[in-house]
Amino acid sequence: MESSVSLNLNSKKLLKKYILFPTEAEKSIESLNYVELADFGNEFHFTQILSLNKLALQAIACIQNQSSEYIKEYFLSYTKLDLLIKSLITAEIWRQKVLPKILKHGKLHNENSYCLYLVLNNEVNIASLLESIIYHADAMETIGESAVDFCDWIYKGLCYLITVGSSDSMRNELFDTQTLETKESHTVQKETERHLTHIRFQLSIKSIALIRYLIDHSCTSEANVPSVLPLSVRRRILITHDIPLALCHLVELKPWFSIDENKEWHDSGEWRPRSESIHKLEGQVWLSIYTVLLYAISPQGSNYDLNQSHRKQAFMRLRPYLTDKIIESLPFLGEMRRVLEQMSISNNYMSVNQTNNYFKTASNSVADLCLIEVCPEYSDEMLATYKSKWDELGCQFMENITKSEAQMFIKKIAAEWADIFSTEMVENMIMKTELRSSPCCVVCGEAASKRCSRCRQEWYCRRQCQVEHWPKHKSACDVLQSKPSANCQQQIE
């Protein structure tokens, strides 16, 4: 009796630690394959989406538990990081080119909303996986030239953040909980558009951490530490896109704060009351700018000229934000303030090392203008392949998800999804972290103590909110509740 009790306790501890056991994760990663745009919406596509979702959650769990990051190791062993980046670019192109065609036709029903949610959310899952993995230099080294496509994807996210930060209407749409969940958005089209806005902001927020990793591994100021990324990536960051200027704009706009600056964005995917400490995203931006600045004043950084007027002005605008309070929290910014002060009183700023190497590097700077630039391979190829076929792809997607076999398969996927999010570990990750201390009502955003008795997924603060939300939640609740029969499962398998 005692042995059976201890066995049950040990199994519960294992379930709390793992969403995917190492052997399951290895099998999932080994079986990952690229999904073409023409195959979006079929059974194979949704199977891949479910696998990526589990892998993303497990990668986060490994980091939070400070355990072995076997997800990263398996991705490196099976050389699947390039596949992740290609899948990320494909998901972005589908969101930008195909989804508008689907929404334009307006033939969406409640049964389609869950499929659209899965496809849109898959891009977030892939970005989360990459964020968990490429922090490590050995992972970054395996990316190779596909980092050019990845850099372009990140740059688009940063540009979207700047657009949000400079537009009060867009910020209100994101910050106001009532705008995100209103009774007016009962139609699938409006609900999808609302969700798309939220997804784009989540992806843009992830771009901040991802660009820091690219900068850390490509813009090194130490002569004896080579870059693990191709030189074309550094050129893409500093010359083609001039991403440091975008980062300077983000410091000024602070899109991670609400307009009244009473709320801030958290990793939990929601707005929470602002804390007194420096925001994590702001720290990431400052660290990226600091790394670029150190690189620019080093002998290796002669190709990034800080004396150009537009760059110098952008960096000079950062000085008012380098207060004693922020330097106390981020001490490395003290050196950055000193460099900026020297730049402000000098018409032609160069460090001592750059002055000594001026004649050696001047010719390199001129030659840098004549380099052949590596272009993004995946995005250009897909845009050329599917040019003028976006309507056809949209119709093919709708045909795939409306088949009777597809509906049965999606119900099975939904049941597995519900099982994943009903586990205690995932609930702790989402609900019980310090970022999200208590669940919030899906309608009004207030603290919630009740949830749907059927699917156990949506939270409400009172019955009135549940009744108001029911017309929109009913279709998803039915999908989560219904389990495919044994015959259906055999046919699917």
Protein Blocks (a to p, Z undefined) as FASTA:
>chain_A
ZZmmmmmmmmmmmmmmpmbdfklmmmmmmmpccddfklgoiaklmmmmmmmmmmmmmmmm
mmmnopacfklmmmmmnopmlmmmmmmmmmmmmmmmmmmmmmmnopacfklmmmmmmmmm
mmmmmmmmmmmmmmpmklmmmnmmmlmmmmmmmmmmmmmmmmmmmpmklmmmmmmmklmp
cfklmpfklmmmmmmmmmmmmmmmmmmmmmmmmmmmmmccbfklccfbdfklmmmmmmmn
ommlmmmmmmmnopmbcfkopaccdfkopacdddfbdcfklmmmmmmmmmmmmmmmpmkl
mmpcfkbmklmmmmmmmmmmmcfklmmmmmmlmmmmmmmmmmmmpcbdcdfklmmmmmmm
mmmmmmmmmpccdddfklmmmmmmmgoilmmmmmmmmmmmmpmklmmmmmmmmmmmmmmm
mpmklmmmmmmmmklmbacdfklopacfbdcfklomaccfbfklmmmmmmmmmmmmmmmm
pccdfklmmmmZZ
